[in-house]
């Protein structure tokens, strides 16, 4: 059994502890043992994780751009296993997922409202049952919140009158003090 010295740690080990590599068709054993290579790879991965993620993201973006059905094919071929693994992940991380969803919704409220409005408009014109359910929900809400609606209308009317009075005041002040400005 042949022994070789690792160039990193300096230990004498059998050739089984060195990975094989090829160069110009010839097979060689590396000069670094498997353990030292593993340590080096872990350290390199930790130091370059952001670069690797950016590269991977760009690679997958290009792949999906050049082959739009790539992910659909993968999903169709592995539908059951993907669903199973997603379910397991969800069960293990319910709290984490819930928190992330809430954060996303809070950050994207405008986007969600816009999407919801568009969805409702489409459903409203295409589905007569949806239209009827929407009317019944709105009627229930109005019936259960009559006091709220009255208060809102009073507040709105007061604010409208206040703005109207302030506008008249400003217009009269401007016309009296500055007669040459026409409004």
C-alpha positions in Angstrom: 0.0 0.0 0.0 1.4 3.3 -1.1 1.6 6.2 1.3 1.6 9.9 0.4 2.2 13.1 2.5 -0.6 15.7 2.6 0.8 19.1 1.6 -1.5 20.9 4.1 -1.4 18.9 7.4 1.8 17.0 6.7 0.4 13.5 7.7 1.4 10.4 5.8 -1.8 8.7 4.6 -2.7 5.9 2.2 -3.8 6.9 -1.4 -7.5 6.1 -0.4 -7.5 9.3 1.7 -6.7 11.5 -1.4 -9.2 12.4 -4.1 -8.5 11.5 -7.7 -8.3 14.2 -10.4 -7.6 14.0 -14.1 -5.3 16.2 -16.2 -4.9 15.6 -20.0 -6.4 12.2 -19.8 -4.2 10.9 -16.9 -5.5 10.2 -13.5 -3.7 11.6 -10.5 -4.2 11.8 -6.8 -4.5 15.3 -5.3 -1.7 16.6 -3.0 -4.2 17.5 -0.3 -6.0 14.8 1.8 -9.8 14.5 1.8 -10.1 16.0 5.4 -8.0 19.1 4.6 -10.0 19.5 1.3 -13.2 19.3 3.3 -12.0 21.9 5.8 -10.9 24.2 2.9 -14.2 23.8 1.1 -16.3 24.7 4.1 -14.2 27.7 4.9 -14.3 28.9 1.2 -18.1 28.3 1.1 -18.6 30.4 4.2 -16.4 33.2 3.0 -18.0 33.4 -0.5 -21.6 32.6 0.3 -23.0 35.9 -1.0 -21.1 35.6 -4.3 -22.3 32.0 -4.7 -25.9 33.0 -4.0 -25.8 35.9 -6.5 -24.2 33.7 -9.2 -26.9 31.0 -8.5 -29.7 33.5 -8.7 -28.4 35.0 -12.0 -27.9 31.5 -13.4 -31.4 30.4 -12.5 -32.8 33.7 -13.9 -31.0 33.1 -17.2 -32.1 29.5 -17.3 -35.8 30.4 -16.8 -35.6 33.2 -19.3 -34.1 30.9 -22.0 -36.3 28.0 -21.1 -39.6 29.3 -19.7 -41.1 25.9 -19.1 -38.1 24.6 -17.1 -39.7 25.0 -13.7 -43.1 23.8 -14.9 -41.5 20.6 -16.2 -39.7 20.0 -12.9 -42.9 20.6 -11.0 -44.9 18.3 -13.2 -42.3 15.5 -12.9 -42.0 15.8 -9.1 -45.4 17.1 -8.1 -46.1 14.7 -5.3 -42.6 14.9 -3.7 -42.6 18.7 -3.9 -46.0 18.9 -2.2 -44.9 16.5 0.5 -41.7 18.4 1.2 -43.5 21.7 1.2 -46.1 20.3 3.7 -43.3 19.0 6.0 -41.5 22.3 5.8 -44.7 24.2 6.6 -45.4 22.0 9.6 -41.9 22.5 11.0 -41.9 26.3 10.4 -45.5 27.5 10.9 -44.6 30.4 13.2 -41.7 31.6 11.0 -43.9 31.5 7.9 -46.7 33.3 9.6 -44.4 36.1 10.8 -42.9 36.4 7.3 -46.3 36.6 5.6 -47.5 39.3 8.0 -44.3 41.3 7.4 -44.8 41.0 3.6 -48.4 42.0 3.8 -47.5 45.0 5.9 -44.8 46.1 3.5 -47.1 45.5 0.4 -50.5 46.8 1.6 -50.9 49.1 -1.5 -50.0 46.3 -3.8 -52.4 43.9 -2.1 -55.2 46.4 -2.2 -54.7 47.1 -5.8 -54.6 43.4 -6.6 -57.7 42.8 -4.5 -59.6 45.7 -6.3 -58.7 44.4 -9.7 -59.7 40.8 -8.7 -63.0 42.0 -7.4 -63.7 44.1 -10.5 -63.1 41.1 -12.7 -65.2 38.8 -10.5 -67.9 41.4 -10.2 -68.5 41.6 -14.0 -67.9 37.9 -14.8 -69.6 36.1 -11.9 -73.2 37.1 -11.0 -73.1 35.0 -7.8 -70.0 37.0 -6.6 -71.9 40.2 -7.3 -74.8 39.0 -5.2 -72.6 37.9 -2.3 -70.8 41.2 -2.4 -74.0 43.1 -2.1 -75.2 40.9 0.8 -71.9 41.4 2.6 -72.0 45.1 2.1 -75.6 45.2 3.3 -74.8 43.2 6.4 -71.9 45.5 7.2 -74.0 48.6 6.8 -76.7 47.2 9.0 -74.3 46.2 11.8 -72.4 49.6 11.6 -75.1 52.2 11.3 -73.7 54.3 14.2 -70.2 54.2 12.6 -71.6 55.4 9.3 -73.6 58.2 10.9 -70.5 59.4 12.8 -68.4 59.3 9.6 -71.0 61.3 7.7 -71.2 63.9 10.5 -67.4 64.2 10.7 -67.1 64.4 6.9 -69.8 67.1 6.7 -68.1 69.1 9.5 -64.7 68.9 7.7 -66.4 69.9 4.4 -68.0 72.9 6.0 -64.7 73.9 7.7 -62.8 73.7 4.4 -65.5 75.6 2.6 -65.5 78.4 5.2 -61.6 78.6 5.2 -61.7 78.8 1.4 -64.2 81.6 1.5 -62.1 83.4 4.1 -58.9 83.1 2.0 -60.7 84.3 -1.1 -62.2 87.3 0.7 -58.9 88.2 2.3 -57.1 88.0 -1.0 -59.7 90.1 -2.9 -59.8 92.8 -0.2 -56.0 93.1 0.3 -54.9 92.5 -3.2 -57.6 93.9 -5.6 -55.4 93.5 -8.7 -55.3 89.7 -8.4 -58.3 88.0 -10.1 -59.3 84.6 -8.9 
